[in-house]
Amino acid sequence: MENHRKFLKTLEEYTFGNYFPDSLELKIDGEILITEGISHTEYGSLIFLGGTNCEACDFDIINEFYQKYSRFNFLMLLYTPSQQHMTHTTKLEIPTKICSIKNVSKQLNYNGIIPWVFVINSMGQIIAGGLFNDMETLEAIAWPLIRVHYLEGVK
């Protein structure tokens, strides 16, 4: 009777303070993305996961955040059924890599729900992460970096 819950016991979730991996296998075919330069930066990074076939994924929010907080490093890991579909549905201003969300989510130990963002400090540690659907939520998730790099010394 307990076997149907076995998957709940074996799923490891990402943990705040863990280091973002230095590389990710983006697709089933083995394409590797070296992420060390993305996750180890002066101000920190935001790594977004989304999809062109995701109704909740609003790329304008990501662009707005990027324009407002340009000190950070950004990367979008994007699932798309085809390159042509990506061109017609997204106008992202940040670097974008096509990936298998299923493949990437296994490596990052998260459940694969999108739109998702990982917030990474300058040492490469995951300090926050979560689902977002508006600017206010995204800013709340990224607050640890915003506070340090945009509001420090502001009273």
N, C-alpha and C positions, 0 to 999 in steps of 0.2 A: 504494500500500500504506500510506503514511503518513497518508492523508486521514482514516482512521477515528480518528486521535488528534488531529485538529485542535482539537477542543473543549478538550483539556487545555492547549493553548497559548494559548487566548484567554480562559480564565477568570481574572479578577483576584480575588484574595481580599482581604478587609479586612486592614488592616495596623494593628498596635498603634501608637498615636500619631496615627493619622488622626482627624480630627474627625468626630463623629456628625453626619449631615446636619441642617440646620435645619428641614427638612420631609420628609415621606414621603408618597408616593401609596399609600394603603392598599389600594385595590381597583382593579380594572380600569376601573370607572366614573369614576375620577378623583378620588375623595374624598381630600382632602389633610389631613394632620395636621401642624400646626406643632409641632416638637419642641424648639425653642430653650429654652423654659421647663422642659422635661423634662431636657434634657441639660446645661444650665448651672445648677448648683445649688451650695449651700454645701458639702455633704458628698459629692456624687457621686450617681450613679444606676445602677440595674440595669434593663435592658430585656429582658424575657423574650419568647420566641417559642414558641408552643405551639398545640395544637389539641384540640378536644373529641373528635375521633375518633382521637386518638393514645393508644395504650395505655401508652406510656412516660411520658406527661405526668402527673405527680403534683402536682396543685395544692395539696395539703396541705403539701408541702415548701416551696412558694413562700410560703404563708401563715405557716408556722413561721419562715421566714427573715425575713419582713416584721415579725413580732412581736418577734423577737430583735434586729433591726437597723433600727429604725424611723427612724433619722436620715437614712437614704438616701431618695432619690426612687425611685419604682417605676412601671413601666408594663408591662402585658401586651399584646402584639400577638397576637391569638388568631384562628386559623382555626376556623370552625364552619360546618357545612352549613346551619344555620338558627338564628335567634335562640332559638327554643324549645328546641333541642338544647342551647344554651349554658346556659340557665336550669336545666335538669335535671341537667347534668353538672358544672357548676363552681360553686364557692362562694368565688370569689376575693375577697380583702379589699383588693386593690390596683386602681387605675384600669385599665380594660380597654378596648381598641379592637378591633373586628372588622376583620380584614384578609385579604388574599390572601397567604399565605406566599410563593408564587411571585413575586408582584409586589414584595413587600418585600425578599425575599432578593436579587433583581437589583439593587435600589438600594443595598443594604448590602454587596454583593460577598461574600456567603457562600453556602454550598451549600444552604441551606434545610432542613437536618436539624433536627428538633425532638425533645425540648425543648432550647432553646438560651438562653443568657443573654449579653448584652453588658454589660460593666462599664465605666462612663464616669466619668472624674474630674470635678472641679468646673469645669474649663475646657472640658468637652465632648469630650475626647479618649477614644478607645477604648483602655483600658489592659489589658483581658483579655476573654476570651470562650470559651465552650465548652459542650459537652453536659454535662448533669447528670441524675442519677436518684436522688440522695439528698442529705441535708443536708451531709454531709461533703464531697462533691464540690463542691456549690454554695459552701460556705465557702472551699474551696481556690481556686476560680476568683475569688471576690470578695476574696481575702486582701489585695490591695493597698489596698483601701478600708478593710477591717476593721482592718488593722494601724494605719493612720494615724488613723482616727477613733474606734476603740474601745480600742485597746491602747497608744496613745501615752502614755508615762510610766509604764506598768505594768511592773513588773519581776518 
